[in-house]
């Protein structure tokens, strides 16, 4: 379709929609209603130039994103500028765009992710490395090429944060690299963005948490000290956790990823952050005994461990552990569970939990899973990809939980239907919700029923004899086609 025809069709479509929503007085092109209107078309190539910016924004708001709205931005510069005002979320890929075009192109952002643009881009021979939700271009000739990605200078990051603070006062969520030399950028964000509620700091250190107390309405905070396979460096220790505890007393959700610390830091957060309800600890490097600090989190409802190679090698005496009275959910995802003592200490602190979730955890066998018997109020149990756990180990625990209502068992290959006892079958019939797909082989065979897949090749594929190949031997039950 020619470009001028596409422009005309978009203009006619929006003009018809706008005319249907305009008051009768605005339909005239002249202030004198008695003057007859000309029957000739308006001598302009863009009929939407007659519409105000507010009316065009109203029309754009009815377009289903992102396809039609993205197509509308290709019509002209005005539409490009107006459509950018409807965007609320953006992931920045080029740091230079922040100073030159970002405030003009997207003026109403509330969710901004600066992390991909914060890495130094190699000038040649690059490869794309993806780690979780982060994708970074790496120099394949660097030594080492993986695990040592470099951030741009702290001065550039601080200047960028100051630019954001002066142009986006309605910012609610921000993901950035923590400047370690100058904290003027974070101070500017805290002073100019009063409604900021969610903050994510990568490459965070103790010094980067000095301006954290200025964020008055901060409720969700994620501190990433290092990401394995992407970047490493100084991390958050007990000093930073203590600064955080005294500065963010209204925080509701806290995630510590790749951070250090110990009993002192966790207990300080529990004493000062009385509103903390969810604590996420990912790939931690904490010292022994940090589990005992959880007892000071009086309102903690959800505890989640992700990607941890260990839980707590030496949690200390059981009589000093305490408990979290308000805990409801304990979740372990992609964790290596090798030590029975540390898992037993975790369940002792979380003995009031109503939900227990194990997902892709290595080493969880019958002996380790028996530690969950301490939690007597469990209503939901979810097991996914726990291949070392057997049917007997599962049955010995869940039969002792009188309040169990929901059970999920997926991809646990040592749990089979043939080993179910009558008591376990009776328990299944009384549950409110049951998701039972333990054996991946049986899942595959059931999903292939009726498709013909999984049969032997000689039975599934018919042999075809081409002309000139009739001399080949053919089985009696097959005929050349």
C-alpha positions as CSV (number, residue, x, y, z in Angstrom):
1,X,0.0,0.0,0.0
2,X,1.4,3.4,-0.8
3,X,2.5,5.6,2.1
4,X,0.1,8.5,1.3
5,X,-2.8,6.0,1.1
6,X,-1.9,4.5,4.5
7,X,-1.7,8.0,6.0
8,X,-5.1,8.9,4.5
9,X,-6.8,5.7,5.9
10,X,-5.4,6.2,9.4
11,X,-6.5,9.9,9.3
12,X,-10.0,9.0,8.1
13,X,-10.4,6.3,10.7
14,X,-9.4,8.6,13.6
15,X,-11.3,11.5,12.2
16,X,-14.5,9.5,12.1
17,X,-13.9,8.3,15.6
18,X,-13.2,11.8,16.8
19,X,-16.2,13.3,15.1
20,X,-18.5,10.8,16.7
21,X,-17.2,11.9,20.2
22,X,-17.0,15.6,19.6
23,X,-19.7,18.0,20.9
24,X,-21.8,19.6,18.1
25,X,-20.3,23.0,18.5
26,X,-16.8,21.8,17.7
27,X,-17.9,20.3,14.3
28,X,-17.9,23.7,12.6
29,X,-14.7,25.0,11.1
30,X,-15.6,28.7,11.5
31,X,-16.9,30.7,14.4
32,X,-19.8,32.0,12.3
33,X,-22.5,29.3,12.0
34,X,-24.4,31.2,9.3
35,X,-21.5,31.0,6.8
36,X,-22.0,28.1,4.5
37,X,-19.4,25.4,4.5
38,X,-17.6,24.6,1.2
39,X,-18.3,21.3,-0.4
40,X,-14.7,20.9,-1.4
41,X,-12.3,18.8,0.8
42,X,-10.0,20.5,3.3
43,X,-6.8,21.4,1.4
44,X,-4.5,19.5,3.8
45,X,-2.7,16.1,3.6
46,X,-3.4,15.3,7.3
47,X,-7.0,15.6,8.3
48,X,-6.1,14.9,12.0
49,X,-4.4,18.3,12.2
50,X,-7.8,19.7,12.9
51,X,-7.9,17.7,16.1
52,X,-6.3,18.7,19.4
53,X,-3.7,16.7,21.2
54,X,-6.1,15.8,23.9
55,X,-8.6,14.4,21.5
56,X,-6.0,12.4,19.6
57,X,-4.7,11.0,22.9
58,X,-8.3,9.9,23.8
59,X,-8.5,8.1,20.4
60,X,-5.1,6.5,20.9
61,X,-6.2,5.2,24.3
62,X,-8.8,2.9,22.6
63,X,-6.2,1.3,20.4
64,X,-5.3,-2.2,21.6
65,X,-1.6,-2.2,22.4
66,X,1.0,-2.8,21.3
67,X,0.5,-3.6,17.6
68,X,-1.9,-0.9,16.5
69,X,-0.4,1.7,18.7
70,X,3.1,0.9,17.4
71,X,1.8,1.2,13.8
72,X,0.2,4.6,14.6
73,X,3.6,5.9,15.7
74,X,4.9,5.4,12.1
75,X,2.4,7.8,10.5
76,X,4.0,11.2,11.5
77,X,6.1,12.9,14.1
78,X,3.1,14.3,15.9
79,X,1.6,10.8,16.3
80,X,5.0,9.5,17.4
81,X,5.2,12.2,20.1
82,X,1.6,11.8,21.3
83,X,1.7,7.9,21.4
84,X,4.8,8.1,23.6
85,X,2.8,10.0,26.2
86,X,0.7,6.8,26.7
87,X,3.6,4.6,27.6
88,X,4.0,4.0,31.3
89,X,6.7,1.3,31.3
90,X,10.1,1.4,29.5
91,X,13.3,-0.6,29.5
92,X,16.3,1.6,28.4
93,X,18.8,0.0,26.1
94,X,21.0,3.0,25.2
95,X,22.3,5.4,27.9
96,X,22.7,8.3,25.5
97,X,19.0,8.1,24.7
98,X,18.3,9.1,28.4
99,X,19.7,12.6,28.0
100,X,18.8,13.4,24.4
101,X,15.4,11.9,23.7
102,X,13.8,10.1,26.6
103,X,12.1,13.1,28.3
104,X,10.7,14.3,25.0
105,X,9.7,11.0,23.6
106,X,8.2,9.4,26.8
107,X,7.1,12.1,29.2
108,X,4.7,10.2,31.4
109,X,6.7,7.2,32.5
110,X,6.0,5.6,35.9
111,X,8.1,2.4,35.5
112,X,11.7,2.7,34.3
113,X,14.4,0.0,34.0
114,X,17.9,1.4,33.4
115,X,19.9,-1.8,34.0
116,X,20.4,-3.0,30.3
117,X,21.8,0.4,29.4
118,X,24.1,0.6,32.4
119,X,26.6,-2.0,31.1
120,X,29.6,-0.9,28.9
121,X,28.9,-2.0,25.3
122,X,32.0,-3.5,23.6
123,X,33.0,-1.9,20.3
124,X,33.6,-5.1,18.4
125,X,33.2,-8.9,18.5
126,X,30.3,-9.0,20.9
127,X,28.2,-11.9,22.0
128,X,24.8,-11.7,23.8
129,X,24.7,-13.2,27.3
130,X,21.3,-13.7,28.9
131,X,21.1,-14.3,32.7
132,X,17.5,-14.5,33.9
133,X,15.8,-11.4,32.6
134,X,19.1,-9.5,31.8
135,X,20.7,-9.6,28.4
136,X,24.2,-8.0,28.0
137,X,26.6,-7.7,25.1
138,X,30.0,-9.2,25.9
139,X,33.4,-9.0,24.3
140,X,34.4,-12.6,23.5
141,X,38.1,-11.6,23.6
142,X,37.9,-10.3,27.1
143,X,39.6,-12.2,29.9
144,X,37.4,-13.6,31.4
145,X,34.6,-13.1,28.8
146,X,31.9,-14.2,31.2
147,X,31.3,-13.1,34.8
148,X,33.0,-9.7,34.7
149,X,30.6,-7.4,32.9
150,X,31.5,-3.7,33.5
151,X,29.1,-0.9,34.4
152,X,29.4,2.6,33.0
153,X,31.0,5.2,35.3
154,X,29.3,6.2,38.6
155,X,29.3,9.9,37.4
156,X,27.3,9.0,34.3
157,X,24.8,7.0,36.4
158,X,24.4,9.9,38.9
159,X,23.9,12.4,36.1
160,X,21.3,10.1,34.5
161,X,19.4,9.7,37.7
162,X,19.4,13.5,38.1
163,X,17.9,13.9,34.6
164,X,15.2,11.3,35.5
165,X,14.4,13.1,38.8
166,X,13.8,16.4,37.0
167,X,11.6,15.0,34.2
168,X,9.6,12.2,35.8
169,X,8.2,13.3,39.1
170,X,5.4,10.6,38.9
171,X,7.9,7.7,38.9
172,X,6.7,4.7,40.9
173,X,9.2,2.0,40.0
174,X,12.9,2.3,39.2
175,X,15.6,-0.3,38.4
176,X,19.1,1.0,38.2
177,X,22.7,0.4,39.2
178,X,23.6,1.8,42.6
179,X,26.2,4.6,42.2
180,X,29.0,3.9,44.8
181,X,31.1,7.1,44.5
182,X,28.4,9.8,44.4
183,X,25.0,9.4,45.9
184,X,23.6,12.7,44.5
185,X,21.6,10.8,41.9
186,X,19.7,8.7,44.5
187,X,19.1,11.8,46.6
188,X,17.7,13.6,43.6
189,X,15.3,10.7,42.9
190,X,14.2,10.6,46.6
191,X,13.5,14.3,46.7
192,X,11.9,14.7,43.3
193,X,9.9,11.5,43.1
194,X,7.9,11.4,46.3
195,X,5.5,8.6,45.2
196,X,8.3,6.1,44.3
197,X,7.2,2.8,45.9
198,X,9.5,0.2,44.3
199,X,13.3,0.4,43.9
200,X,15.8,-2.2,42.6
201,X,19.5,-1.5,43.0
202,X,22.1,-3.6,41.2
203,X,25.8,-3.7,42.2
204,X,24.7,-2.5,45.6
205,X,27.1,-1.9,48.4
206,X,26.9,-0.6,52.0
207,X,27.8,3.0,50.8
208,X,25.1,3.0,48.2
209,X,22.5,2.6,51.0
210,X,23.3,5.9,52.7
211,X,20.4,7.9,51.0
212,X,17.9,5.1,51.5
213,X,16.3,6.9,54.5
214,X,15.2,9.8,52.2
215,X,12.7,7.5,50.3
216,X,9.7,8.1,52.5
217,X,7.1,6.0,50.6
218,X,9.3,3.1,49.6
219,X,7.5,-0.2,50.1
220,X,9.3,-2.7,47.9
221,X,13.1,-2.9,47.8
222,X,15.4,-5.3,46.0
223,X,19.2,-5.2,46.6
224,X,21.4,-7.2,44.2
225,X,25.0,-7.4,45.3
226,X,26.2,-9.7,42.5
227,X,24.8,-11.9,39.8
228,X,26.6,-15.2,39.3
229,X,27.9,-15.5,35.7
230,X,27.3,-11.8,35.0
231,X,29.1,-9.5,37.4
232,X,30.6,-9.6,40.9
233,X,32.0,-7.1,43.4
234,X,31.5,-5.7,46.9
235,X,28.2,-6.7,48.4
236,X,25.8,-5.6,51.2
237,X,27.0,-6.7,54.6
238,X,25.6,-6.3,58.2
239,X,26.5,-2.6,58.0
240,X,24.3,-2.0,55.0
241,X,21.5,-4.1,56.4
242,X,21.6,-2.0,59.6
243,X,21.5,1.3,57.6
244,X,18.6,-0.2,55.7
245,X,16.7,-1.2,58.8
246,X,16.9,2.3,60.4
247,X,16.1,4.1,57.1
248,X,13.2,2.0,55.6
249,X,10.8,1.4,58.4
250,X,7.8,1.3,56.1
251,X,9.1,-1.4,53.8
252,X,6.7,-4.3,53.1
253,X,8.7,-6.5,50.7
254,X,12.5,-7.0,50.8
255,X,14.7,-9.1,48.5
256,X,18.4,-9.7,49.2
257,X,20.2,-11.2,46.2
258,X,23.9,-12.1,46.3
259,X,24.2,-10.3,49.6
260,X,26.3,-11.0,52.7
261,X,25.2,-10.6,56.3
262,X,24.5,-12.6,59.4
263,X,22.4,-12.7,62.5
264,X,23.1,-9.0,63.3
265,X,21.8,-7.7,60.0
266,X,18.7,-9.9,59.8
267,X,17.7,-9.2,63.4
268,X,18.2,-5.4,62.9
269,X,15.7,-5.6,60.0
270,X,13.3,-7.6,62.1
271,X,13.4,-5.1,65.0
272,X,13.1,-1.9,62.9
273,X,11.0,-2.9,59.9
274,X,7.8,-3.7,61.7
275,X,5.7,-3.7,58.4
276,X,7.9,-6.3,56.6
277,X,5.6,-9.0,55.3
278,X,7.7,-10.7,52.6
279,X,11.4,-11.6,52.6
280,X,13.2,-13.1,49.6
281,X,16.8,-14.3,49.9
282,X,18.5,-15.3,46.6
283,X,21.9,-16.9,46.2
284,X,23.0,-15.6,49.6
285,X,26.5,-15.4,51.0
286,X,25.4,-15.0,54.6
287,X,27.4,-16.2,57.6
288,X,26.3,-19.0,59.9
289,X,23.4,-18.3,62.3
290,X,21.4,-15.9,60.2
291,X,18.2,-18.1,60.5
292,X,18.0,-17.2,64.2
293,X,17.5,-13.5,63.2
294,X,14.2,-14.3,61.5
295,X,12.5,-14.7,64.9
296,X,12.6,-10.8,65.2
297,X,10.4,-10.4,62.1
298,X,7.1,-10.3,64.0
299,X,4.9,-9.6,60.9
300,X,6.7,-11.7,58.4
301,X,4.2,-13.8,56.3
302,X,6.2,-15.1,53.4
303,X,9.8,-16.4,53.4
304,X,11.3,-17.4,50.0
305,X,14.7,-18.9,49.3
306,X,15.8,-18.9,45.7
307,X,18.9,-20.4,44.1
308,X,20.7,-20.9,47.4
309,X,23.6,-23.4,47.5
310,X,23.1,-23.8,51.2
311,X,20.7,-22.7,53.8
312,X,22.6,-22.2,57.1
313,X,25.5,-24.5,57.9
314,X,25.5,-23.8,61.6
315,X,22.1,-22.3,62.8
316,X,23.1,-22.6,66.4
317,X,21.3,-24.3,69.4
318,X,17.6,-25.0,68.9
319,X,16.6,-23.2,72.1
320,X,18.0,-19.9,70.7
321,X,16.2,-20.1,67.3
322,X,12.8,-18.7,68.3
323,X,9.9,-18.6,65.8
324,X,8.0,-16.3,63.4
325,X,4.4,-16.2,64.8
326,X,2.8,-14.6,61.7
327,X,4.6,-16.8,59.0
328,X,2.2,-18.3,56.5
329,X,4.3,-19.5,53.5
330,X,7.8,-21.0,53.2
331,X,9.0,-21.4,49.6
332,X,12.3,-23.0,48.5
333,X,13.0,-22.7,44.8
334,X,16.1,-24.0,42.9
335,X,17.9,-24.6,46.2
336,X,20.5,-27.2,47.1
337,X,19.3,-29.0,50.2
338,X,22.1,-31.1,51.7
339,X,22.1,-30.5,55.4
340,X,19.3,-31.9,57.6
341,X,20.2,-29.7,60.5
342,X,19.8,-26.4,58.6
343,X,16.4,-27.5,57.1
344,X,15.2,-28.6,60.5
345,X,16.2,-25.2,61.9
346,X,14.3,-23.4,59.1
347,X,11.1,-25.3,59.8
348,X,11.5,-24.7,63.6
349,X,11.5,-21.0,63.0
350,X,8.6,-21.3,60.5
351,X,6.6,-23.9,62.5
352,X,3.4,-21.9,62.1
353,X,3.5,-22.0,58.3
354,X,0.3,-22.9,56.4
355,X,2.0,-23.3,53.0
356,X,5.2,-25.2,52.1
357,X,6.6,-25.2,48.5
358,X,9.6,-27.1,47.1
359,X,10.4,-26.4,43.5
360,X,13.4,-27.8,41.6
361,X,15.3,-28.5,44.8
362,X,18.3,-30.8,44.7
363,X,18.9,-33.3,47.4
364,X,15.4,-33.3,49.0
365,X,15.0,-37.0,50.0
366,X,12.8,-38.7,52.5
367,X,15.1,-38.0,55.5
368,X,15.3,-34.3,54.8
369,X,11.6,-34.0,54.0
370,X,10.8,-35.5,57.4
371,X,11.9,-32.2,59.0
372,X,8.6,-30.7,57.6
373,X,6.7,-32.7,60.2
374,X,7.4,-29.9,62.7
375,X,4.8,-27.7,60.9
376,X,1.5,-29.0,62.1
377,X,-0.8,-26.4,60.5
378,X,0.1,-27.0,56.8
379,X,-2.9,-26.5,54.5
380,X,-1.0,-26.5,51.2
381,X,2.0,-28.6,50.0
382,X,3.5,-28.2,46.6
383,X,6.3,-30.4,45.3
384,X,7.7,-29.9,41.8
385,X,10.8,-31.7,40.3
386,X,11.9,-33.3,43.6
387,X,13.1,-36.5,42.1
388,X,14.8,-38.0,45.3
389,X,11.5,-38.0,47.3
390,X,9.6,-41.3,47.3
391,X,6.0,-42.2,47.9
392,X,6.7,-43.6,51.4
393,X,8.5,-40.4,52.4
394,X,5.6,-38.3,51.2
395,X,2.9,-40.4,52.9
396,X,4.6,-40.5,56.3
397,X,4.4,-36.7,56.5
398,X,1.2,-35.6,54.9
399,X,-0.8,-38.2,56.9
400,X,0.3,-36.4,60.0
401,X,-1.2,-33.0,58.8
402,X,-4.8,-32.9,59.8
403,X,-5.5,-29.6,58.2
404,X,-4.1,-30.4,54.7
405,X,-6.5,-29.2,52.0
406,X,-4.4,-28.7,48.8
407,X,-1.7,-31.0,47.4
408,X,0.4,-30.6,44.3
409,X,2.9,-33.2,43.1
410,X,4.5,-32.6,39.7
411,X,7.5,-34.3,38.0
412,X,8.6,-36.3,41.1
413,X,9.8,-39.5,39.4
414,X,10.2,-41.6,42.5
415,X,6.6,-41.1,43.4
416,X,4.3,-43.5,41.5
417,X,0.6,-44.4,41.5
418,X,1.3,-48.1,42.0
419,X,2.7,-47.4,45.5
420,X,-0.3,-45.5,46.8
421,X,-1.7,-47.0,50.0
422,X,-5.4,-47.0,50.9
423,X,-4.8,-44.4,53.6
424,X,-3.2,-42.1,51.1
425,X,-6.0,-42.7,48.6
426,X,-8.6,-41.8,51.3
427,X,-6.7,-38.6,52.0
428,X,-6.8,-37.7,48.3
429,X,-10.6,-38.0,48.2
430,X,-11.0,-35.5,51.1
431,X,-8.8,-32.8,49.6
432,X,-10.2,-29.6,48.2
433,X,-7.6,-29.4,45.4
434,X,-5.3,-32.1,44.1
435,X,-2.8,-31.9,41.2
436,X,-1.2,-35.3,40.9
437,X,1.3,-35.7,38.0
438,X,4.4,-37.2,39.7
439,X,5.8,-39.4,36.9
440,X,7.0,-37.5,33.8
441,X,7.1,-40.7,31.7
442,X,3.5,-41.5,32.4
443,X,2.6,-37.8,31.6
444,X,4.4,-38.2,28.3
445,X,2.8,-41.4,27.3
446,X,-0.7,-40.1,28.3
447,X,-0.2,-37.0,26.2
448,X,0.8,-39.0,23.2
449,X,-2.2,-41.3,23.2
450,X,-3.9,-41.2,19.8
451,X,-1.1,-39.4,18.1
452,X,0.8,-42.5,16.9
453,X,4.0,-41.2,18.3
454,X,6.2,-43.4,20.4
455,X,5.7,-46.5,18.2
456,X,8.5,-48.3,16.4
457,X,9.6,-46.8,13.2
458,X,8.8,-49.8,11.1
459,X,5.2,-49.7,12.2
460,X,4.7,-45.9,12.2
461,X,6.4,-45.0,8.9
462,X,5.1,-46.6,5.7
463,X,7.7,-47.7,3.3
464,X,7.4,-46.1,-0.1
465,X,8.9,-47.8,-3.2
466,X,9.8,-45.4,-6.0
467,X,9.5,-46.5,-9.7
468,X,12.6,-48.3,-10.7
469,X,13.2,-49.7,-7.2
470,X,10.7,-52.6,-7.4
471,X,13.6,-55.0,-7.2
472,X,14.0,-54.1,-3.5
473,X,12.7,-56.7,-1.1
474,X,9.3,-55.9,0.2
475,X,7.6,-57.5,3.2
476,X,4.5,-59.6,2.3
477,X,2.1,-57.3,4.1
478,X,3.4,-54.2,2.2
479,X,2.7,-53.2,-1.3
480,X,4.7,-50.7,-3.4
481,X,2.9,-47.4,-3.7
